[in-house]
Amino acid sequence: MKTSHVVTVTPTLRKKVRLLRPLLTLCGVIVLFLVALALIPRLTSDTTPFSIHNAGKNGARALARVLEQQGVRVVQVSSPRELVVRASAPNTTAVVIRPWQMQPDVAQAVSELPRVVYIGLESGVPSDLTGLSTDSTYTQDPTHLYAQCSLPAAVRTNRLVRENYGLKISDSEWTGCFPITSEDSLSPLYAYAERTRDQQYRALIVPSSLVLNKSVADEGNATLALNVLGATPTLVWYLADTDASMMSETDLSPQWMIPVLILMGVSLLTWGISRGQRLGRLVPENLPSYVPSIETVIGRGR
């Protein structure tokens, strides 16, 4: 004799399924959203010169990617206030590209940071860096520059391509490397200089082309850049702007803020749609007595 089993769906079970349906729908939307974020490439590329997101010839994306592979977190900021806030943290190096474009109040705020690397000094040196000045020479012999100093970052660098601009050093606290000698100058100019004073580290790389994608692989450019910029776990990258000041507005919101807000909005909308119930079309009905319209709507909804 065969026994048949009949599964009875109780009202309690139906209620649980009805309550779990919106939750399952919401979880599905979240999973789809996260998959979309992972598959869709981030549109972080730009065409700004020296930007770490610029993959073109005038960008610095190649150097930033190599630093990240070495364990350095590279963050590009858009305002001087954000630069000062982030670079004030321990084990952080601030990188200022073309510092001669900084406003005086920005230069003063940056001068108080513990570790700063200035890149691109062809047009001048920040006023707080005493004992230095920028000069030029147009003699092209020899065609390469050699360290001729004891600084570790410079010693590891084989050689650099000769540049026309260099630093004239008049303060013994500065150590100059890669001297640029010429017949029309009594003292050599230097393509790189360092100073450590009062627990403040300063490094100056004169040629701005040293970090660009198109020339970072030339001679010892990459070696010098990686040794100077990769000394700390965090690197804050700032493109100096003549229009920016310490009074400029700063956006410190994290990059994941917008995606999370979009996800919350979609999730809330999905939850509302799943929980909502249609009332259906209004049905005219002849009633024996007068009934307020609101009661009719409530009754129909029930």
FIMARTOR-920912 format. One record per atom (N, C-alpha, C): residue in one letter; y, z, x. Coordinates in steps of 0.2 Angstrom, whole numbers, plus 5000, padded with zeros to 4 digits. Each point is the difference from the previous one (the first is absolute). Last residue first. Example, Ala and Ser with C-alpha at 12.3 -4.5 7.8 and 13.67 -1.06 7.14 Angstrom:
REM FIMARTOR-920912
s498950355064/s500650015004/s500550034996/a497250005002/a500650004996/a500650005004/
This chain:
REM FIMARTOR-920912
r523850074958/r499450045000/r499449964998/g502149904999/g499850015007/g499450045001/r500949974978/r499749935003/r499850015007/g501250184991/g499349994996/g499749945003/i502250045007/i499650055003/i499349994997/v501649864991/v499949985007/v499550055003/t500850054979/t499549945000/t499849985007/e501650174997/e499350024998/e499549955000/i502349955003/i499750035006/i499350024999/s501349914982/s499749955005/s499750035006/p500150134975/p500549985006/p499649955005/v499450014974/v499750035006/v500549985006/y499750004971/y500449985005/y499850045006/s498249934981/s500650045000/s500449995007/p498049884994/p500250034993/p500650045000/l499549795017/l499850074999/l500350034993/n499349755014/n500350034994/n499850074999/e500249865024/e499550034995/e500450034994/p500049835025/p500450034994/p499550024995/v499850005027/v499749984994/v500450024994/l500449965029/l500150044994/l499749964994/r498949975024/r500549984996/r500150044994/g499050115023/g499949944995/g500649984996/l499750175018/l500050034993/l499849944995/r499350045027/r500449964996/r499950034992/q499850145024/q499749974995/q500449964995/g499950125028/g500449984994/g499549974994/r499450065023/r500050064995/r500349984994/s499949855018/s499350024998/s500050054995/i502149935009/i499749944996/i499350024997/g501150155015/g500450004993/g499649944996/w499350025022/w499850064996/w500350004993/t500749835015/t499349994998/t499850064996/l502150025009/l500049954995/l499349994998/l500350145018/l500250034994/l500049954994/s499449925021/s499550054998/s500250034993/v501549865012/v499549964997/v499450054997/g501850105012/g500349974994/g499449964996/m499550105021/m500150054995/m500349974993/l499849865019/l499350024998/l500150054994/i501949945011/i499849944996/i499350024997/l501050155015/l500350004994/l499849944995/v499150015022/v499850064996/v500350004993/p500749845016/p499349984997/p499850064996/i502150045011/i500049954994/i499349984998/m500250165018/m500350024994/m500049954994/w499249995024/w499550004995/w500350024993/q501250005021/q499949934998/q499550004994/p501750215003/p499449975004/p499949934997/s502550115000/s499450004996/s499449965004/l502450055007/l499450035003/l499450004996/d502549885003/d499550004995/d499450035004/t502850015003/t499450005003/t499450004994/e502949945004/e499450024996/e499449995003/s502250035015/s499749954996/s499450034996/m501550105017/m500250014993/m499649964995/m499949985024/m499750064998/m500150024993/s500249745007/s500350075002/s499650054998/a500149715002/a499750064998/a500350065003/d500549765004/d500350024993/d499750074998/t499349885020/t500750025001/t500350024993/d497450025009/d500549964996/d500750035000/a497350015013/a500750034999/a500449954996/l497450054999/l500449955002/l500750024999/y497650155004/y500749994997/y500449945002/w497450155000/w500349945002/w500749984996/v498250215008/v500449984995/v500549955002/l497550125006/l500549955003/l500449984994/t497950195008/t500449974995/t500649965003/p498450125014/p499649984994/p500449964995/t500749995026/t499950064995/t499649974994/a500549875019/a499950065003/a499950064995/g500449745000/g499450034998/g499850075002/l501949855006/l500050024993/l499450034997/v500349935023/v500650044999/v499950024992/n498349875009/n500050075004/n500650044998/l499749784991/l499550044997/l500050075004/a501549835007/a500250024993/a499550054997/l499649905022/l500650055000/l500150024993/t498449845001/t499850065004/t500550055000/a500449794991/a499650044996/a499850065003/n501249845013/n500450034994/n499650054996/g499649875022/g499850074998/g500450034994/e499649735002/e499950055006/e499850074998/d500449874979/d500249985006/d500050055005/a499550034976/a499449995004/a500249975007/v501650044983/v499750065002/v499449995004/s501549834989/s500050025007/s499750065003/k500249914977/k499949945004/k500050015007/n500350174983/n499349975000/n499949945005/l501850205006/l499949954995/l499349975000/v501050175014/v499650034995/v499949944995/l501449975020/l499450035002/l499550024994/s502349914999/s499549954999/s499350035002/s502150115003/s499850014994/s499449964998/p500950105024/p499949944996/p499750014994/v500550205013/v500649964999/v499849934996/i499150265000/i499749935001/i500549954999/l499950295003/l500449944999/l499649935002/a499650294994/a499849945003/a500449944998/r499950294999/r500349944999/r499849945004/y499550284992/y499849945003/y500449944998/q500350295001/q500149944996/q499849945005/q500050245005/q499549984996/q500249944995/d501450065018/d500150054995/d499549984994/r500049805015/r500450065001/r500150044994/t498949765012/t499850064996/t500450065002/r500049705001/r500350075002/r499750054996/e499849715008/e499750064997/e500450075002/a500049704999/a500250065003/a499850064996/y499949705006/y499850064996/y500250065004/a500749795007/a499849984993/a499750054996/y502050005020/y499350014999/y499849984993/l501849935022/l499950024993/l499350024999/p501350025025/p499649964995/p500150034993/s501949995019/s499550044998/s499649974995/l501749875009/l499950055005/l499450054999/s500549744990/s500050074998/s499850045006/d500049764999/d500750024998/d500050074998/e498049905008/e500449995005/e500750024998/s497850114989/s500349935000/s500550005006/t497850154986/t500449995006/t500349934999/i498750184984/i500249935000/i500550005006/p497950184995/p500749995002/p500149925000/f498250184990/f500149934999/f500749975002/c500150254995/c499449965002/c500149934999/g501350275002/g500049924998/g499449975003/t500950264992/t499649965005/t499949934997/w501950224997/w499649944997/w499649975006/e501550185004/e499550034996/e499549944997/s502049975014/s499350015004/s499550034995/d502149844994/d499950075000/d499350005003/s501149794997/s500450045004/s499950085000/i498949734994/i499950074999/i500550035005/k499749764985/k500350035006/k500050075000/l498449814988/l500450064999/l500250025007/g499549744989/g499750065003/g500450065000/y499549714994/y500450064998/y499650065003/n499249785002/n500749995002/n500450074999/e497249975005/e500549994994/e500750005004/r497249955007/r500750025002/r500549994994/v497450074997/v500449945001/v500750025001/l498050175007/l500449974994/l500349945002/r497750155009/r500749975001/r500349984994/n498150165002/n499949965006/n500749975001/t499550244989/t500249934998/t500049965006/r499650235001/r499449974997/r500249924998/v501750145009/v499549995005/v499449964997/a501750084986/a500249945004/a499549985005/a499750194986/a500049954996/a500149935004/p500150215012/p499349984998/p500049944996/l502050065018/l499850014993/l499349974998/s501249985022/s499450044999/s499950024993/c501249775012/c500150074998/c499450044999/q500349755003/q500350035006/q500350074998/a499049794986/a500250074999/a500450035005/y500149744997/y499450045002/y500350084999/l500649724991/l500250075002/l499450045001/h500549725001/h499750054997/h500350075003/t500849785007/t499949994993/t499650064996/p501850015022/p499349974998/p499950004993/d501849915002/d499650015005/d499950075002/q501649894984/q499350004998/q499550015005/t502750074993/t499549985006/t499350004998/y502050084987/y499749944998/y499649975006/t500950254990/t500049965006/t499649944998/s501250244987/s499649945000/s500149965007/d500350274987/d500349945004/d499549945000/t500550274988/t499649945000/t500449945004/s499850295003/s500449944997/s499649945001/l499950295003/l499749944999/l500549954998/g500350245003/g499849985006/g499649935000/t500150154978/t500549995005/t499649985006/l499649994973/l499749995007/l500449995005/d500850024978/d499850065002/d499650005006/s500949814989/s500550035004/s499750075002/p498549774997/p500350064996/p500450045004/v499749755009/v499650065000/v500450054995/g500049715002/g500350075001/g499550055000/s499549764997/s500750014998/s500350065001/e497749955005/e500349955003/e500850004999/l497950144995/l500650035002/l500549955003/g497550054988/g500549954998/g500750025002/i498450194995/i499749935002/i500649954998/y499450295004/y500549954998/y499849935002/v498950254994/v499949945004/v500549954997/v499650294999/v500349944997/v499949945005/r499450284993/r499849945004/r500249944997/p500950224992/p499650015007/p499849945004/l502250014984/l499350004999/l499750015007/e502449984996/e499750075000/e499250004999/s501449805000/s500150035007/s499750075000/v500349874980/v499449985004/v500050045006/a501850034987/a499550034997/a499349985004/q502049905006/q500150075002/q499450044997/a500249774995/a499950015007/a500050075002/v500749944979/v499349995000/v499850025008/d502250004995/d499750064997/d499250005000/p501449815008/p500150065004/p499650064997/q499049764994/q500750044999/q500050065004/m498449795007/m500150064997/m500750024999/q499149815012/q500249994994/q500150064996/w499149995022/w500749985000/w500349994993/p497650035005/p500450064998/p500749995001/r497749864998/r500749985001/r500550054998/i497850084993/i500049935003/i500849985000/v498550245001/v500649974998/v500149935003/v498050214996/v500249945003/v500649964997/a498750265002/a500549964997/a500149945004/t497950194999/t500549965004/t500449954995/t498450254999/t500249934997/t500549975004/n498950235001/n499649945002/n500149944996/p501150194987/p499750015007/p499649945001/a502149974984/a499350035000/a499750005007/s502149894993/s500150075002/s499350045000/a500349774993/a499950015007/a500250075003/r500249944976/r499349995002/r499950015008/v502250024990/v499550054997/v499349995003/v501749855007/v500150075003/v499550054997/l500049784991/l499850005007/l500050075003/e500949964979/e499250005000/e499850005007/r502349974998/r499850074997/r499250015000/p501049795005/p500050045006/p499850074998/s498949794987/s500750035001/s500050055005/s498049874994/s500649954998/s500750035001/v497350025012/v500550044996/v500649954999/q497249995009/q500749975000/q500450034995/v497750085014/v500450004994/v500749975001/v497450045012/v500649975001/v500349994993/r498050155014/r500349984993/r500749975001/v497850005017/v500750024999/v500249984993/g497849965012/g500150074997/g500750024998/q499149785009/q499950055005/q500150074997/q500349814987/q499350005002/q499950055006/e502249974992/e499650034995/e499250005002/l501549895014/l500150075001/l499650044994/v500049765000/v499650035006/v500150085000/r501249894984/r499350004998/r499650025006/a502349975003/a499950064995/a499350004999/l500749825013/l500050065003/l499950064996/a500149794990/a499450005004/a500050075004/r501949954985/r499350024997/r499550015005/a502549945001/a499650045004/a499450034998/g501749764997/g499850074997/g499650045006/n500949765000/n500550055002/n499850074997/k498549814997/k500250005007/k500550065002/g498650044978/g500349945003/g500150015007/a499350164983/a499449975004/a500349945003/n501050244990/n500249935001/n499549975005/h500250234994/h499749964994/h500049935001/i501150165014/i499350015001/i499649964995/s502549935008/s499750044995/s499350005002/f501749875011/f499850075003/f499750044995/p501349814989/p499950005007/p499850075002/t499549914975/t500650045004/t499850005007/t498849914981/t500249955005/t500650045004/d497650094986/d500749984999/d500249965006/s497750134986/s500349965005/s500749984999/t498450134986/t500550045005/t500349955005/l498450004978/l500549955002/l500650045004/r497250034996/r500650035000/r500649955002/p497549934989/p500450015006/p500750034999/i497850024983/i500649975001/i500450015006/l498050124995/l499849925001/l500749965001/a500050244996/a499649995006/a499949935001/l501150074980/l500450025006/l499649985006/a498849974981/a500549955000/a500550025006/v498350154995/v499749945003/v500549955001/l500750194988/l499950025008/l499749945003/f500349984977/f500750015003/f499950015008/l498150014986/l500249935000/l500750005004/v499150214995/v499649975005/v500249935001/i501150124983/i500250025007/i499649975005/v499449954978/v500749975002/v500250025006/g498050104991/g499949935002/g500749965002/c500050234992/c499749995007/c499949935002/l500850044978/l500550015005/l499750005007/t498649974982/t500449945001/t500650015005/l498550184995/l499649955003/l500549945001/l500850174987/l500050025007/l499649955004/p500249974977/p500649995003/p500050025008/r498050034987/r500249935001/r500749995003/l499050224993/l499849975007/l500349935001/l500150114979/l500450035004/l500049985007/r498549924984/r500649974998/r500650045005/v497750075001/v500149935003/v500749974999/k499550214991/k500050005007/k500149945003/k499750014977/k500650035002/k500150005007/r497949944991/r500549954999/r500750025002/l498350165001/l499949955005/l500549944999/t499950164983/t500350035006/t500049965006/p499049934979/p500850005000/p500350035006/t497549915002/t500350054997/t500849995000/v497749845003/v500750015003/v500450054995/t497349955005/t500550014995/t500650025003/v497549885006/v500650035003/v500650014994/v497249974999/v500649984997/v500650045003/h497249945006/h500650045001/h500649974997/s497249984994/s500749965002/s500550065000/t497249985003/t500650044998/t500649975002/k497249934995/k500649995004/k500650044997/m497250024999/m500650004996/m500650005004/
